[in-house]
Amino acid sequence: MKNTRRKLSSEQSRELLSVLKTRFEKNKNRHKGLDWAKIQARLEANLGKLWSLDEMELTGGEPDVVGYDKSKDEYIFYDCSAETPKGRRSICYDHEALESRKEHKPENSAVEMAADMGIELLTEVQYRELQQLGNFDTKTSSWIVTPPAIRKLGGALFCDRRYDHVFVYHNGAESYYAARGFRGSLRV
């Protein structure tokens, strides 16, 4: 059953912070020069954001800090799982696409699922930034934010990494595949 309160218990918060700290320490190349103590303090002061990170974790995203925006004083988290998160696959792009399917509807859409989790889909620029930190989606693919002009015509964009290159593709927004999900971002 989905947690509709958007708040973690003290024990859940401690467990998640421990997981995030361990991941942070194991992947220092993703966040050079950043201090975990400052990030943890920010998370503890923003329990709604901590809940969103837990949702990312529960669906297999393995969120990690990938940067800090000085101008907005925000830490940036992305899903850093090797492949698109398992708990977010076999979904179409958005609600409109989901409603357009007459049969064999997926359970959800990427845009709705991200909104429910309090996160945003990665943009193409963010996806390419992520790929600078490692090799992601070598067997899967991830929906990304689609420009309105493309979406208006029924399409949606997704990315993956093949042949040591990042590719951006298009598909009908209503399509869904077992190996396609989405990656999210969260600012704290």
C-alpha positions in Angstrom: 0.0 0.0 0.0 1.3 3.4 -1.0 2.3 5.8 1.8 -0.1 8.7 1.3 1.3 10.7 4.3 4.5 11.5 2.5 6.4 11.2 5.8 8.9 8.6 7.0 9.1 7.3 10.5 12.2 8.1 12.5 13.5 4.6 11.9 12.8 4.7 8.2 14.6 8.1 8.0 17.6 6.8 9.8 17.8 3.7 7.6 17.5 5.7 4.4 20.1 8.3 5.5 22.5 5.4 6.2 21.9 3.9 2.7 22.4 7.3 1.1 25.6 8.0 3.1 27.1 4.6 2.2 26.3 5.2 -1.5 27.7 8.8 -1.2 31.0 7.5 0.2 31.3 4.6 -2.3 30.8 7.0 -5.3 32.8 10.1 -4.6 33.4 10.7 -8.3 29.7 11.7 -8.6 30.0 14.6 -6.1 33.6 15.8 -5.7 34.0 18.5 -3.1 30.6 18.0 -1.4 30.2 17.3 2.3 27.8 14.6 3.4 27.2 16.3 6.8 25.8 19.3 5.0 23.6 17.2 2.7 22.3 15.1 5.6 21.4 18.3 7.6 19.5 19.6 4.5 17.6 16.3 4.2 16.7 16.2 7.9 15.3 19.7 7.5 13.2 18.7 4.4 11.4 15.5 5.4 9.1 15.7 2.3 12.2 15.5 0.1 13.5 12.6 2.2 10.2 10.8 1.5 10.7 11.4 -2.2 14.2 9.9 -2.0 12.8 6.9 -0.2 10.3 6.4 -3.1 13.2 6.6 -5.5 15.1 4.0 -3.4 12.0 1.7 -3.0 11.5 1.6 -6.8 15.1 0.7 -7.5 16.6 4.1 -8.4 19.6 4.1 -6.1 19.5 7.9 -5.8 22.8 9.7 -5.2 24.0 13.3 -5.1 25.3 14.4 -8.5 25.8 18.1 -7.9 25.2 21.3 -6.1 23.5 24.4 -7.6 25.1 27.4 -5.9 22.7 29.9 -7.4 19.7 28.1 -5.8 21.6 26.6 -2.8 20.2 23.1 -3.8 21.8 19.7 -3.8 20.9 17.6 -6.9 20.0 13.9 -6.7 19.6 11.6 -9.7 18.7 7.9 -10.0 22.0 6.3 -10.3 21.0 2.6 -10.7 23.0 0.8 -13.5 19.8 0.2 -15.4 16.5 2.1 -15.4 14.8 1.5 -12.0 13.0 -1.9 -11.9 10.0 -0.6 -10.0 9.3 2.0 -12.8 9.3 -0.1 -16.0 6.6 -1.1 -18.4 5.0 2.3 -18.3 4.0 4.7 -21.0 5.0 8.3 -21.1 2.1 10.3 -19.6 -1.6 10.2 -18.5 -2.9 11.2 -21.9 -0.9 8.3 -23.5 -2.2 5.9 -20.9 -5.8 7.0 -21.5 -5.4 6.7 -25.3 -4.7 3.0 -25.1 -7.8 0.9 -25.8 -6.4 -2.3 -24.4 -3.3 -3.8 -22.7 -2.9 -0.6 -20.7 0.2 -0.4 -18.5 -0.4 0.3 -14.8 0.9 3.8 -14.9 2.8 6.5 -16.8 6.3 8.0 -16.2 5.0 11.6 -15.8 2.3 10.6 -13.3 4.6 8.3 -11.4 7.3 11.0 -11.1 4.7 13.5 -9.9 3.4 11.0 -7.3 6.9 10.5 -6.0 7.6 14.3 -5.9 10.4 14.0 -8.5 10.9 15.1 -12.1 11.9 13.1 -15.2 15.4 13.8 -16.3 15.8 16.1 -19.3 18.1 15.2 -22.2 20.8 17.5 -20.8 20.5 15.9 -17.3 20.6 12.4 -18.8 23.8 13.2 -20.7 25.3 14.7 -17.5 24.4 11.4 -15.7 26.2 9.4 -18.4 29.4 11.4 -17.7 29.4 9.7 -14.3 29.3 6.2 -15.5 27.7 3.8 -18.0 23.9 3.7 -17.4 21.1 2.0 -19.3 23.3 -0.3 -21.3 20.4 -2.9 -21.4 17.4 -0.7 -20.7 16.1 2.7 -21.7 14.6 5.7 -19.9 11.8 8.1 -20.8 13.0 11.8 -20.6 11.2 15.1 -20.6 9.7 15.5 -24.1 9.3 18.9 -25.8 5.6 20.0 -26.1 5.8 20.1 -29.9 6.8 16.5 -30.1 4.3 15.4 -27.4 1.5 17.3 -29.2 2.1 15.1 -32.3 1.8 11.9 -30.1 5.5 11.2 -29.6 7.8 11.0 -26.6 11.6 10.8 -26.2 13.7 8.2 -24.4 17.4 7.6 -24.1 19.9 4.8 -23.6 23.6 4.0 -23.9 24.7 1.6 -26.6 28.1 1.2 -28.4 29.6 3.6 -25.8 27.3 6.4 -27.0 24.2 8.0 -25.6 21.3 7.9 -28.0 18.0 9.9 -27.9 15.1 8.1 -29.7 11.4 8.7 -30.2 8.4 6.4 -29.8 4.7 6.8 -29.6 4.0 8.1 -26.1 1.5 5.3 -25.5 4.1 2.6 -26.0 5.6 0.7 -23.2 8.3 -2.0 -22.9 9.6 -4.3 -20.1 13.0 -2.6 -20.4 11.9 1.0 -20.5 11.2 3.1 -17.4 12.3 6.5 -16.3 15.0 8.1 -14.2 14.2 11.0 -11.9 15.9 14.1 -10.3 15.2 15.8 -7.0 16.6 19.1 -5.7 17.0 19.6 -2.0 
